[in-house]
């Protein structure tokens, strides 16, 4: 299904073309029906009958028009969104980078977790270097400046910058990404004590087997 | 439903219900604020988690109001119901207000926690689009000399724009975003500790009631305004015929 929607990478062209054709053809149909009903009403008037002899009342017609319009709009938007899927992502994961091999010098955003024991400070803390991981691949990042207060090992992060020749991301900005959990510190302490605590569930859950394999 | 959708009946019913609802809203808002500021800080985000108590209810109301706007617009378009038209028209500025609260509080939350006031990720951008849809609706209502045509055009915009609501809701699941996924309305239950979840839900209820109270007040005002306009017109016509303008048979 996804492969079909992707249209061999030309989805952004194929689907809008079909969508435009459908909209224009739908318009033709409506015009023709308008002409038809006009001639029918004339014929009806000539025969001494009213034009309201259709099975649907005006209210039902309007209802059908609204529902039909909403449904076709929904399909059109779904197709457009799936076509532009790649441009709607805010960041790439290290696996995406490994797979797509973006050109050096292009601005891009990398998101993932700050790998444990990877943060190192240089030049008296002015520059930091760390690794971003999604559990499968990781990517080295270098950043000059002060990271946000939520930045720490095991925490979600998004780095924006350019890849240099060695494949390290020279970040121009660092954003901290937190997960959807909110709780008081005592609860976290209790969970950790009971061994029930998991780090960022979004990134650690599918990654653990690969992490083990890497070690 | 049509039984309650009669303007005269609405005026009578709302005048009885309104004071009680307003009192309940004030009570819940006060309780939510007190509980919100007494809730423990978050283990990571500290006291900034308190921004959630206005940010999340405002975001829910932004989507709820737009759905209400689209539903009333559909009723106005299909059944040509006068009360639905007024409900839609009076919902739009309230929804725009809630969306503005959501955007501003979210920006103020993002600056200390994410390290940025604004990013163009799918969640933030789709909510900004929602804000512009509200503004577009309000502008379109007043864009025509004939108010019925204006409302009809704006109703179509409201319906078309509704497609944005599921996009906002699922944007954090469909695409990589800086914004974190849903914490409350998700499969597997909320990921918020009860001590923080409780004030959030009370504030959400208070915001919902606040919307209903404000909408009732605005609709009552709009109905009265319409009545005054009609009376003025009658008066002017009566005065006109007194002086012999436009009355049939005077010229003879």
Interface residues (C-beta under 8 A of the other chain):
Chain A: X59 X62 X63 X66 X69 X70 X73 X74 X77 X81 X85 X88 X89 X90 X91 X92 X93 X111 X147 X148 X149 X150 X151 X158 X173 X174 X175 X176 X177 X178 X179 X180 X181 X182 X183 X184 X185 X186 X187 X188 X202
Chain B: X40 X41 X42 X43 X44 X45 X49 X52 X74 X77 X78 X79 X112 X113 X114 X115 X116 X119 X120 X121 X122 X159 X160 X162 X163 X167 X174 X175 X176 X177 X178 X180 X181 X182 X183 X186 X191 X192 X193 X195 X196
